[in-house]
Amino acid sequence: MSPFVSRSLGVIVLAVLLLPSLVEAQDRPTPHPITPPPRFQAAIEQGTRTAEGRPGPDYWTNRARYDIEATLSPSTNTVMGQETITYHNRSPDTLETLVVHLRQNINAKGSERRQALQVTGGMNLGDVSVQGQDLIERPNRSSVGYTIENTVMRIHPPDVVPPGTSVKLSFAWRYTLRSEGPTPRQGTNGTVYYMGYWYPQMAVYDDVQGWDTDPFLQFAEFYMDYADYDLELTVPEGWLVGSTGTLQNPEAVLTLQTRSRLKEARTADEPVSVVSAEERGPGSATQSDPDGMLTWHFRAENVRDVAWGASDQYVWDAAQADAGNGQTTMVHSLYRPSKESWRRAAEFGKFSVEFLTERLTAYPYPHMTVVEGLVGGGMEYPMITIIASDRSEEALFGTTLHEIAHMWYPMLVGSEETDHIWMDEGLVTYLTRQGRLAFWNDVDPWAPTSGYFRRAGTARETEPMRHGDLFPDVGSLVSASYDKTSRMLYVLHGLYGPDALHEALRTYVDRWTYKHPYPYDFFHTMESVLGDDLDWLWRSMLYETWVLDQSVAGIEESSDGVTIRIRDEGHSMMPTPVTVTYADGSTHTERVPVATWLEGHRTATVTAPAGTVERVEIDPDGFLPDVNRADNTWTANKSDRADE
């Protein structure tokens, strides 16, 4: 036999010996590193972003000031307004076009939308002017004037807006509120009104994508810049109003009795009834006016939006809450007295503010108002939320905590919700579940029975990293963006501990308050605080529909130790904590590092000290999103041991 033949045979034998591991490695996908797109890389090069998750030295945001006067006419279900926006261009770019969102146009005939809604005509614009020059709608985008397509208005001003300058826009407008069918985020139910996304609002112009021109189609949420607001809201006398901002004229709209009750609530340990059912109406709850109308004046600074609710049916409770840094804030609840569970709304709001302040950063606003009303679940706005009427106490608590957690994400940390719903909803859902665990001792919010586990590994599952309007249905959006992403954070909770995770979330808030992070800013911040590359987690949980399915494949006991074989059947790759329980009650935990699975292996072994083993369990605390926990546990057959 020639040397050549001998060497060839050796290669063949070696290949055969290695074949099982090669096949095993090829059996599972490779979680490629997360690479930011070119436009984000360009922002790093320009100095507005960094690769460490911090804003760059040249980071900027544009700003605005809104002066709005609006009148609610219940007899016609209309809101009429006049508005002036002073828009400050703090970018390095000269703006030739200005973009404004008219989100009420989702109710206009012919507008695109993801679900059927009552057609009310949308936003009817009267006067539109820039720098005092009246503009008209023009089909030609190159002409001075404006165009409207669905909910997006593009203005071509008489002059460009250079860096470091400002421009003044003015609008007169009116619209009819929805009163039938779904009323998510705004509308009317009898004499209960809620105004969300109710005025012309400047679009975001940022350092990564320029103008945000995505239309509002109903599924996806919002991307908004920070601004100061001055609001004058005129409503019938006797109506109570909750709004973003601080009330500037309490003496003009509230009676002495109501103001005295509010003063009492600011120092009381328990919620105070500010206006009871018997005290509603003009002259008792509010002042009276010969014209039958009162104007409530609010101001808000550094907020990304304003919203408000009003009704003559509401009662009003209030409490003070610890807001952190030695400060307090007020928690208000406005609700119809027939809604029994709502009697605890102020209590739930107080707990939520204090729970979240302890884990994140100080609550930044002068109040938090919880309004009962129209939506199916809840919807968040700066300092205020509207929540569905008929809820059990437990459901009302959970929704209240969830919506108040939004005061940090995205109200403080202004992520791009339209493209990346998970960036606020996933974080908020994690915090909500932890809060439920703290408040209701008999509740297990992490039980593997939620929407993600019902969809995981099926054709109905979608990955979280997609535009909000590209989810096939609301259930898919919620399962991916809320539930699956919250479980991604729960994995970090289990691997690093709650204190380390909360420190990472606090750092994210500190770095990006009043700014606009993208997913890569979040990834890099979490990795810098936790100290590890987590691309394997982001890839598995955000970019793919891979599932985790690990099992105890068998154990071998000897005088030298216990060898446990772990099998990984899924595509998602995560560290595997394995806990051995011995007959004397002692335990020992080992971990299969994620690097083992990243190498493509389907099986791994861990070794524990020798002893009589009663039980072996993968992830006994349930931090990992394993879709089949039935095979995660091995238990000794005691009858066999009795025969030994």
Secondary structure, 3 states (H helix, E strand, C coil): CCHHHHHHHHHHHHHHHHHHHHHHHHCCCCCCCCCCCHHHHHHHHHCCECCCCCECCCCCCCEEEEEEEEEEECCCCEEEEEEEEEEECCCCCCECCEEEECHHHHHCCCCCCCCCCCCCCCCEEEEEEECCEECCECCCCCCCEEEEECCEEEEECCCCECCCCEEEEEEEEEEECCCCCCCCCCEEECCEEEECCCCCEECCEECCCEECCCCCCCCCCCCCCCEEEEEEEEEECCCEEEECCEECCHHHHECHHHHHHHHHHCCCCCCEEEECHHHCCECCCECCCCCCEEEEEEEEEEECCCCEEEECCCEEEEEEEEEECCEEEEEEEEECCCCHHHHHHHHHHHHHHHHHHHHCCCCCCCEEEEEEECCCCEEEECCEEEEECCCCHHHHHHHHHHHHHCCCCCCCECCCCCCCCHHHHHHHHHHHHHHHHHHCCCCCCCCCCCHHHHHCCCCCCCCCCCCHHHCCCHHHHHHHHHHHHHHHHHHHHHHHCHHHHHHHHHHHHHHHCCECCCHHHHHHHHHHHHCCCCHHHHHHHHHCCCCECEEEEEEEEECCEEEEEEEECCCCCCCEEEEEEECCCCEEEEEECHHHHHCCCCEEEEEECCCCEEEEEECCCCCCCECCHHHCEEECCHHHHHHC
